[in-house]
Amino acid sequence: MQLVVDKIAKSFGVNEIFKNVSFMLGKGEHAGLVGVNGSGKTTLLRCILHP
């Protein structure tokens, strides 16, 4: 199984959180999501889990 994310974006009104996010994780691969507080890490994961 693989995870493919292609050009997703999220904004709250005029506040753009992220845009054009794309990546692919293959079977057995691992990834880390690192960023400062409030940078959109949880929002990104929620967008992937609940499209």
C-alpha distance matrix in Angstrom:
0.0 3.8 7.0 9.9 13.4 16.2 19.9 20.1 23.5 25.5 29.2 31.7 34.7 35.8 33.9 30.8 28.2 25.8 25.1 22.9 20.1 17.2 14.4 10.9 8.9 6.8 5.4 8.8 10.4 12.8 15.0 18.3 20.0 23.7 26.6 30.0 30.6 30.5 28.4 25.6 22.9 22.7 23.2 20.2 17.9 19.6 19.1 15.3 15.4 18.2 18.3
3.8 0.0 3.8 6.4 10.0 12.8 16.4 16.9 20.4 22.5 26.3 29.0 31.9 32.8 30.8 27.6 25.1 22.4 21.6 19.3 16.5 13.5 10.6 7.2 5.6 4.5 5.4 8.8 8.9 11.1 12.5 15.8 17.2 20.9 23.7 27.1 28.0 27.7 25.4 22.7 20.1 20.4 20.7 17.4 15.6 17.7 16.8 13.0 14.0 16.9 16.6
7.0 3.8 0.0 3.8 6.6 9.9 13.3 13.4 16.7 18.8 22.5 25.2 28.2 29.0 27.1 23.9 21.4 18.8 18.2 16.1 13.2 10.5 8.1 5.6 5.1 6.6 8.3 10.9 10.0 10.9 11.2 14.1 14.7 18.4 20.9 24.2 24.9 24.4 22.0 19.2 16.8 17.1 17.1 13.7 12.2 14.3 13.1 9.5 11.0 13.8 13.4
9.9 6.4 3.8 0.0 3.8 6.4 10.0 10.8 14.4 17.0 20.7 23.8 26.4 27.0 25.3 21.9 19.8 16.8 15.6 13.1 10.6 7.6 6.1 4.5 6.6 8.5 11.2 13.9 12.4 13.3 12.9 15.4 15.5 19.0 20.9 24.3 25.2 24.2 21.5 18.7 17.0 17.7 16.9 13.4 12.9 14.8 12.7 9.6 12.1 14.2 12.9
13.4 10.0 6.6 3.8 0.0 3.8 6.8 7.0 10.6 13.2 17.0 20.1 22.7 23.2 21.5 18.1 16.2 13.2 11.9 9.7 7.2 5.0 5.3 6.2 8.9 11.7 14.4 16.7 14.6 14.7 13.3 15.0 14.2 17.3 18.7 21.8 22.6 21.2 18.5 15.7 14.5 15.3 14.0 10.5 10.9 12.6 10.0 7.6 10.9 12.6 10.9
16.2 12.8 9.9 6.4 3.8 0.0 3.8 5.8 9.5 12.8 16.4 19.8 21.9 22.0 20.8 17.2 16.0 12.7 10.4 7.4 6.5 4.3 6.5 8.3 11.7 14.3 17.4 19.8 17.6 17.9 16.2 17.8 16.7 19.4 20.3 23.3 24.2 22.5 19.5 16.9 16.5 17.6 15.7 12.3 13.6 15.0 11.8 10.3 13.8 14.8 12.2
19.9 16.4 13.3 10.0 6.8 3.8 0.0 3.8 6.6 10.3 13.5 17.1 18.9 18.6 17.6 14.0 13.3 9.9 7.0 4.0 4.8 5.0 8.6 11.4 14.7 17.6 20.8 22.9 20.4 20.2 18.0 18.9 17.1 19.3 19.5 22.1 22.9 20.9 17.8 15.5 15.9 17.2 14.8 11.9 14.1 15.1 11.8 11.5 15.2 15.6 12.8
20.1 16.9 13.4 10.8 7.0 5.8 3.8 0.0 3.8 7.0 10.6 14.0 16.1 16.4 15.2 11.8 10.8 8.0 6.1 5.4 5.2 6.9 10.0 12.6 15.4 18.6 21.3 23.2 20.8 20.1 17.7 18.2 15.9 18.1 18.0 20.3 20.6 18.3 15.6 12.8 13.4 14.2 11.5 8.9 11.3 11.8 8.3 8.9 12.5 12.4 9.9
23.5 20.4 16.7 14.4 10.6 9.5 6.6 3.8 0.0 3.8 6.9 10.5 12.5 12.7 11.5 8.1 7.6 5.4 4.0 5.8 6.6 9.6 12.8 15.9 18.5 21.8 24.5 26.1 23.5 22.3 19.5 19.3 16.5 17.9 17.1 18.8 18.8 16.0 13.6 11.0 12.7 13.5 10.3 8.7 12.0 12.0 8.8 10.7 14.0 13.4 11.2
25.5 22.5 18.8 17.0 13.2 12.8 10.3 7.0 3.8 0.0 3.8 7.0 9.6 10.4 8.9 6.3 5.6 5.6 6.5 9.3 9.6 12.8 15.6 18.5 20.7 24.1 26.5 27.8 25.3 23.7 20.7 19.9 16.7 17.8 16.5 17.5 16.9 13.7 12.0 9.2 11.6 11.8 8.2 8.1 11.4 10.6 8.1 11.1 13.7 12.7 11.2
29.2 26.3 22.5 20.7 17.0 16.4 13.5 10.6 6.9 3.8 0.0 3.8 6.0 6.8 5.5 4.2 5.2 7.0 8.4 11.8 12.7 16.1 19.1 22.1 24.3 27.8 30.2 31.3 28.7 26.9 23.8 22.6 19.1 19.6 17.6 17.9 16.9 13.3 12.2 10.2 13.3 13.5 10.0 10.9 14.3 13.2 11.3 14.6 16.8 15.4 14.2
31.7 29.0 25.2 23.8 20.1 19.8 17.1 14.0 10.5 7.0 3.8 0.0 3.8 6.1 5.2 6.4 7.4 10.3 12.1 15.6 16.2 19.7 22.4 25.3 27.2 30.7 32.8 33.8 31.4 29.3 26.2 24.7 21.1 21.3 19.0 18.6 17.0 13.2 13.1 11.4 14.7 14.2 10.9 12.9 15.8 14.1 13.0 16.7 18.2 16.5 15.7
34.7 31.9 28.2 26.4 22.7 21.9 18.9 16.1 12.5 9.6 6.0 3.8 0.0 3.8 5.5 7.6 10.0 12.6 13.7 17.2 18.5 22.0 25.0 28.1 30.2 33.7 36.0 37.2 34.6 32.7 29.6 28.1 24.5 24.6 22.2 21.6 20.1 16.3 16.2 14.9 18.3 18.0 14.6 16.5 19.5 17.7 16.3 19.9 21.5 19.5 18.3
35.8 32.8 29.0 27.0 23.2 22.0 18.6 16.4 12.7 10.4 6.8 6.1 3.8 0.0 3.8 6.1 9.4 11.8 12.7 16.2 18.0 21.6 24.8 28.2 30.5 34.1 36.6 37.7 34.9 33.0 29.7 28.1 24.5 24.3 21.6 21.0 20.0 16.3 15.7 15.1 18.8 19.2 16.0 17.4 20.8 19.6 18.0 21.4 23.5 21.9 20.5
33.9 30.8 27.1 25.3 21.5 20.8 17.6 15.2 11.5 8.9 5.5 5.2 5.5 3.8 0.0 3.8 6.3 9.3 11.2 15.0 16.1 19.8 22.8 26.1 28.2 31.8 34.3 35.1 32.2 30.0 26.6 24.8 21.1 20.7 17.8 17.1 16.2 12.5 11.9 11.6 15.3 16.0 13.2 14.7 18.1 17.4 16.2 19.4 21.6 20.5 19.5
30.8 27.6 23.9 21.9 18.1 17.2 14.0 11.8 8.1 6.3 4.2 6.4 7.6 6.1 3.8 0.0 3.8 5.7 7.4 11.2 12.4 16.1 19.2 22.6 24.8 28.5 31.1 32.1 29.1 27.1 23.7 22.3 18.7 18.6 16.2 16.3 15.9 12.5 10.8 10.1 13.5 14.7 11.7 12.3 16.0 15.8 14.0 16.9 19.6 18.8 17.5
28.2 25.1 21.4 19.8 16.2 16.0 13.3 10.8 7.6 5.6 5.2 7.4 10.0 9.4 6.3 3.8 0.0 3.8 7.1 10.8 10.7 14.4 16.9 20.2 22.1 25.8 28.3 28.9 26.0 23.8 20.4 18.7 15.1 15.0 12.8 13.1 12.7 9.5 7.5 6.3 9.7 11.1 8.5 9.0 12.7 12.9 11.7 14.4 16.9 16.7 16.0
25.8 22.4 18.8 16.8 13.2 12.7 9.9 8.0 5.4 5.6 7.0 10.3 12.6 11.8 9.3 5.7 3.8 0.0 3.8 7.1 7.1 10.8 13.6 17.1 19.3 22.9 25.7 26.6 23.5 21.7 18.3 17.2 13.9 14.4 12.8 14.1 14.6 11.9 9.0 7.6 10.0 11.9 9.4 8.3 12.1 13.0 11.1 13.0 16.2 16.4 15.1
25.1 21.6 18.2 15.6 11.9 10.4 7.0 6.1 4.0 6.5 8.4 12.1 13.7 12.7 11.2 7.4 7.1 3.8 0.0 3.8 5.6 9.1 12.5 16.1 18.9 22.3 25.4 26.7 23.7 22.5 19.4 18.9 16.1 17.0 15.9 17.6 18.3 15.7 12.7 11.2 13.0 14.9 12.2 10.4 13.9 14.7 12.0 13.5 17.0 17.0 15.0
22.9 19.3 16.1 13.1 9.7 7.4 4.0 5.4 5.8 9.3 11.8 15.6 17.2 16.2 15.0 11.2 10.8 7.1 3.8 0.0 3.8 6.3 10.0 13.4 16.6 19.9 23.2 24.8 21.9 21.2 18.4 18.6 16.4 17.8 17.4 19.7 20.8 18.7 15.4 13.7 14.8 16.7 14.3 11.7 14.7 16.0 12.9 13.4 17.2 17.6 15.2
20.1 16.5 13.2 10.6 7.2 6.5 4.8 5.2 6.6 9.6 12.7 16.2 18.5 18.0 16.1 12.4 10.7 7.1 5.6 3.8 0.0 3.8 7.0 10.5 13.4 16.8 20.0 21.3 18.3 17.4 14.6 14.9 12.9 14.7 14.8 17.5 18.7 17.0 13.7 11.8 12.0 14.1 12.3 9.1 11.7 13.6 11.0 10.9 14.7 15.8 14.0
17.2 13.5 10.5 7.6 5.0 4.3 5.0 6.9 9.6 12.8 16.1 19.7 22.0 21.6 19.8 16.1 14.4 10.8 9.1 6.3 3.8 0.0 3.8 7.2 10.5 13.7 17.0 18.7 15.9 15.7 13.4 14.7 13.5 15.9 16.9 20.0 21.4 20.1 16.8 14.8 14.2 16.1 14.7 11.1 12.8 15.0 12.4 11.1 14.8 16.4 14.5
14.4 10.6 8.1 6.1 5.3 6.5 8.6 10.0 12.8 15.6 19.1 22.4 25.0 24.8 22.8 19.2 16.9 13.6 12.5 10.0 7.0 3.8 0.0 3.8 6.9 10.1 13.5 15.0 12.1 12.2 10.4 12.4 12.2 15.0 16.7 20.2 21.8 21.1 17.9 16.0 14.4 16.4 15.8 12.0 12.7 15.5 13.6 11.4 14.7 17.0 15.7
10.9 7.2 5.6 4.5 6.2 8.3 11.4 12.6 15.9 18.5 22.1 25.3 28.1 28.2 26.1 22.6 20.2 17.1 16.1 13.4 10.5 7.2 3.8 0.0 3.8 6.5 10.0 11.9 9.6 10.6 10.0 12.9 13.6 16.8 19.1 22.7 24.2 23.8 20.8 18.7 16.6 18.1 18.0 14.2 13.9 16.6 15.1 12.1 14.7 17.4 16.4
8.9 5.6 5.1 6.6 8.9 11.7 14.7 15.4 18.5 20.7 24.3 27.2 30.2 30.5 28.2 24.8 22.1 19.3 18.9 16.6 13.4 10.5 6.9 3.8 0.0 3.8 6.8 8.3 6.0 7.3 7.8 11.3 12.8 16.3 19.1 22.8 24.2 24.2 21.6 19.5 16.8 18.0 18.6 15.0 13.9 16.9 16.1 12.7 14.6 17.9 17.6
6.8 4.5 6.6 8.5 11.7 14.3 17.6 18.6 21.8 24.1 27.8 30.7 33.7 34.1 31.8 28.5 25.8 22.9 22.3 19.9 16.8 13.7 10.1 6.5 3.8 0.0 3.8 6.2 5.5 8.5 10.3 14.0 16.1 19.5 22.6 26.3 27.7 27.9 25.3 23.2 20.4 21.3 22.0 18.6 17.1 19.8 19.1 15.5 16.9 20.1 20.0
5.4 5.4 8.3 11.2 14.4 17.4 20.8 21.3 24.5 26.5 30.2 32.8 36.0 36.6 34.3 31.1 28.3 25.7 25.4 23.2 20.0 17.0 13.5 10.0 6.8 3.8 0.0 3.8 5.6 8.7 11.6 15.2 17.7 21.1 24.4 28.0 29.1 29.5 27.3 25.1 22.0 22.5 23.6 20.4 18.3 20.8 20.7 16.9 17.5 20.9 21.2
8.8 8.8 10.9 13.9 16.7 19.8 22.9 23.2 26.1 27.8 31.3 33.8 37.2 37.7 35.1 32.1 28.9 26.6 26.7 24.8 21.3 18.7 15.0 11.9 8.3 6.2 3.8 0.0 3.8 6.7 10.2 13.6 16.6 19.8 23.4 26.9 28.2 29.0 26.9 25.1 21.7 22.4 24.0 21.0 18.8 21.6 22.0 18.4 18.9 22.5 23.3
10.4 8.9 10.0 12.4 14.6 17.6 20.4 20.8 23.5 25.3 28.7 31.4 34.6 34.9 32.2 29.1 26.0 23.5 23.7 21.9 18.3 15.9 12.1 9.6 6.0 5.5 5.6 3.8 0.0 3.8 6.9 10.5 13.5 16.6 20.1 23.7 25.3 26.2 23.8 22.3 19.0 20.1 21.7 18.6 16.8 20.0 20.2 16.9 18.0 21.6 22.2
12.8 11.1 10.9 13.3 14.7 17.9 20.2 20.1 22.3 23.7 26.9 29.3 32.7 33.0 30.0 27.1 23.8 21.7 22.5 21.2 17.4 15.7 12.2 10.6 7.3 8.5 8.7 6.7 3.8 0.0 3.8 7.0 10.3 13.2 16.9 20.3 21.9 23.0 20.9 19.5 16.0 17.3 19.3 16.4 14.6 18.0 18.7 15.8 16.7 20.5 21.5
15.0 12.5 11.2 12.9 13.3 16.2 18.0 17.7 19.5 20.7 23.8 26.2 29.6 29.7 26.6 23.7 20.4 18.3 19.4 18.4 14.6 13.4 10.4 10.0 7.8 10.3 11.6 10.2 6.9 3.8 0.0 3.8 6.7 9.7 13.3 16.8 18.5 19.6 17.3 16.1 12.8 14.5 16.5 13.6 12.3 16.0 16.6 14.2 15.7 19.2 20.1
18.3 15.8 14.1 15.4 15.0 17.8 18.9 18.2 19.3 19.9 22.6 24.7 28.1 28.1 24.8 22.3 18.7 17.2 18.9 18.6 14.9 14.7 12.4 12.9 11.3 14.0 15.2 13.6 10.5 7.0 3.8 0.0 3.8 6.2 9.9 13.4 15.1 16.5 14.5 13.8 10.4 12.5 14.9 12.6 11.6 15.4 16.5 14.7 16.2 19.5 20.7
20.0 17.2 14.7 15.5 14.2 16.7 17.1 15.9 16.5 16.7 19.1 21.1 24.5 24.5 21.1 18.7 15.1 13.9 16.1 16.4 12.9 13.5 12.2 13.6 12.8 16.1 17.7 16.6 13.5 10.3 6.7 3.8 0.0 3.8 6.9 10.3 11.9 12.9 10.8 10.1 6.8 9.4 11.6 9.6 9.4 13.0 14.1 13.1 14.8 17.8 18.8
23.7 20.9 18.4 19.0 17.3 19.4 19.3 18.1 17.9 17.8 19.6 21.3 24.6 24.3 20.7 18.6 15.0 14.4 17.0 17.8 14.7 15.9 15.0 16.8 16.3 19.5 21.1 19.8 16.6 13.2 9.7 6.2 3.8 0.0 3.8 7.2 9.5 11.3 9.3 10.0 7.5 10.6 12.9 11.7 12.1 15.4 16.6 16.2 18.0 20.6 21.6
26.6 23.7 20.9 20.9 18.7 20.3 19.5 18.0 17.1 16.5 17.6 19.0 22.2 21.6 17.8 16.2 12.8 12.8 15.9 17.4 14.8 16.9 16.7 19.1 19.1 22.6 24.4 23.4 20.1 16.9 13.3 9.9 6.9 3.8 0.0 3.8 6.6 8.2 6.2 8.1 7.0 10.3 12.1 11.7 13.0 15.7 16.8 17.3 19.1 21.2 22.1
30.0 27.1 24.2 24.3 21.8 23.3 22.1 20.3 18.8 17.5 17.9 18.6 21.6 21.0 17.1 16.3 13.1 14.1 17.6 19.7 17.5 20.0 20.2 22.7 22.8 26.3 28.0 26.9 23.7 20.3 16.8 13.4 10.3 7.2 3.8 0.0 3.8 6.3 5.7 8.7 8.7 11.3 13.1 13.6 15.1 17.2 18.5 19.6 21.2 22.8 23.9
30.6 28.0 24.9 25.2 22.6 24.2 22.9 20.6 18.8 16.9 16.9 17.0 20.1 20.0 16.2 15.9 12.7 14.6 18.3 20.8 18.7 21.4 21.8 24.2 24.2 27.7 29.1 28.2 25.3 21.9 18.5 15.1 11.9 9.5 6.6 3.8 0.0 3.8 5.6 8.0 8.3 9.8 11.6 13.2 14.4 15.8 17.6 19.1 20.2 21.5 22.9
30.5 27.7 24.4 24.2 21.2 22.5 20.9 18.3 16.0 13.7 13.3 13.2 16.3 16.3 12.5 12.5 9.5 11.9 15.7 18.7 17.0 20.1 21.1 23.8 24.2 27.9 29.5 29.0 26.2 23.0 19.6 16.5 12.9 11.3 8.2 6.3 3.8 0.0 3.8 5.6 7.6 8.7 9.3 11.4 13.3 14.1 15.4 17.6 18.8 19.5 20.6
28.4 25.4 22.0 21.5 18.5 19.5 17.8 15.6 13.6 12.0 12.2 13.1 16.2 15.7 11.9 10.8 7.5 9.0 12.7 15.4 13.7 16.8 17.9 20.8 21.6 25.3 27.3 26.9 23.8 20.9 17.3 14.5 10.8 9.3 6.2 5.7 5.6 3.8 0.0 3.8 6.1 8.6 8.8 9.6 12.1 13.5 14.2 16.0 17.9 18.9 19.5
25.6 22.7 19.2 18.7 15.7 16.9 15.5 12.8 11.0 9.2 10.2 11.4 14.9 15.1 11.6 10.1 6.3 7.6 11.2 13.7 11.8 14.8 16.0 18.7 19.5 23.2 25.1 25.1 22.3 19.5 16.1 13.8 10.1 10.0 8.1 8.7 8.0 5.6 3.8 0.0 3.8 5.6 5.0 6.0 8.7 9.8 10.4 12.4 14.3 15.1 15.7
22.9 20.1 16.8 17.0 14.5 16.5 15.9 13.4 12.7 11.6 13.3 14.7 18.3 18.8 15.3 13.5 9.7 10.0 13.0 14.8 12.0 14.2 14.4 16.6 16.8 20.4 22.0 21.7 19.0 16.0 12.8 10.4 6.8 7.5 7.0 8.7 8.3 7.6 6.1 3.8 0.0 3.8 5.5 5.2 6.5 8.8 10.1 11.0 12.6 14.3 15.4
22.7 20.4 17.1 17.7 15.3 17.6 17.2 14.2 13.5 11.8 13.5 14.2 18.0 19.2 16.0 14.7 11.1 11.9 14.9 16.7 14.1 16.1 16.4 18.1 18.0 21.3 22.5 22.4 20.1 17.3 14.5 12.5 9.4 10.6 10.3 11.3 9.8 8.7 8.6 5.6 3.8 0.0 3.8 5.4 5.1 6.1 8.6 9.9 10.5 11.9 13.7
23.2 20.7 17.1 16.9 14.0 15.7 14.8 11.5 10.3 8.2 10.0 10.9 14.6 16.0 13.2 11.7 8.5 9.4 12.2 14.3 12.3 14.7 15.8 18.0 18.6 22.0 23.6 24.0 21.7 19.3 16.5 14.9 11.6 12.9 12.1 13.1 11.6 9.3 8.8 5.0 5.5 3.8 0.0 3.8 5.5 5.1 6.2 8.7 9.9 10.3 11.4
20.2 17.4 13.7 13.4 10.5 12.3 11.9 8.9 8.7 8.1 10.9 12.9 16.5 17.4 14.7 12.3 9.0 8.3 10.4 11.7 9.1 11.1 12.0 14.2 15.0 18.6 20.4 21.0 18.6 16.4 13.6 12.6 9.6 11.7 11.7 13.6 13.2 11.4 9.6 6.0 5.2 5.4 3.8 0.0 3.8 5.4 5.1 6.4 8.8 10.0 10.5
17.9 15.6 12.2 12.9 10.9 13.6 14.1 11.3 12.0 11.4 14.3 15.8 19.5 20.8 18.1 16.0 12.7 12.1 13.9 14.7 11.7 12.8 12.7 13.9 13.9 17.1 18.3 18.8 16.8 14.6 12.3 11.6 9.4 12.1 13.0 15.1 14.4 13.3 12.1 8.7 6.5 5.1 5.5 3.8 0.0 3.8 5.4 5.1 6.2 8.5 10.0
19.6 17.7 14.3 14.8 12.6 15.0 15.1 11.8 12.0 10.6 13.2 14.1 17.7 19.6 17.4 15.8 12.9 13.0 14.7 16.0 13.6 15.0 15.5 16.6 16.9 19.8 20.8 21.6 20.0 18.0 16.0 15.4 13.0 15.4 15.7 17.2 15.8 14.1 13.5 9.8 8.8 6.1 5.1 5.4 3.8 0.0 3.8 5.4 5.1 5.7 7.9
19.1 16.8 13.1 12.7 10.0 11.8 11.8 8.3 8.8 8.1 11.3 13.0 16.3 18.0 16.2 14.0 11.7 11.1 12.0 12.9 11.0 12.4 13.6 15.1 16.1 19.1 20.7 22.0 20.2 18.7 16.6 16.5 14.1 16.6 16.8 18.5 17.6 15.4 14.2 10.4 10.1 8.6 6.2 5.1 5.4 3.8 0.0 3.8 5.6 5.4 5.4
15.3 13.0 9.5 9.6 7.6 10.3 11.5 8.9 10.7 11.1 14.6 16.7 19.9 21.4 19.4 16.9 14.4 13.0 13.5 13.4 10.9 11.1 11.4 12.1 12.7 15.5 16.9 18.4 16.9 15.8 14.2 14.7 13.1 16.2 17.3 19.6 19.1 17.6 16.0 12.4 11.0 9.9 8.7 6.4 5.1 5.4 3.8 0.0 3.8 5.8 6.0
15.4 14.0 11.0 12.1 10.9 13.8 15.2 12.5 14.0 13.7 16.8 18.2 21.5 23.5 21.6 19.6 16.9 16.2 17.0 17.2 14.7 14.8 14.7 14.7 14.6 16.9 17.5 18.9 18.0 16.7 15.7 16.2 14.8 18.0 19.1 21.2 20.2 18.8 17.9 14.3 12.6 10.5 9.9 8.8 6.2 5.1 5.6 3.8 0.0 3.8 6.2
18.2 16.9 13.8 14.2 12.6 14.8 15.6 12.4 13.4 12.7 15.4 16.5 19.5 21.9 20.5 18.8 16.7 16.4 17.0 17.6 15.8 16.4 17.0 17.4 17.9 20.1 20.9 22.5 21.6 20.5 19.2 19.5 17.8 20.6 21.2 22.8 21.5 19.5 18.9 15.1 14.3 11.9 10.3 10.0 8.5 5.7 5.4 5.8 3.8 0.0 3.8
18.3 16.6 13.4 12.9 10.9 12.2 12.8 9.9 11.2 11.2 14.2 15.7 18.3 20.5 19.5 17.5 16.0 15.1 15.0 15.2 14.0 14.5 15.7 16.4 17.6 20.0 21.2 23.3 22.2 21.5 20.1 20.7 18.8 21.6 22.1 23.9 22.9 20.6 19.5 15.7 15.4 13.7 11.4 10.5 10.0 7.9 5.4 6.0 6.2 3.8 0.0
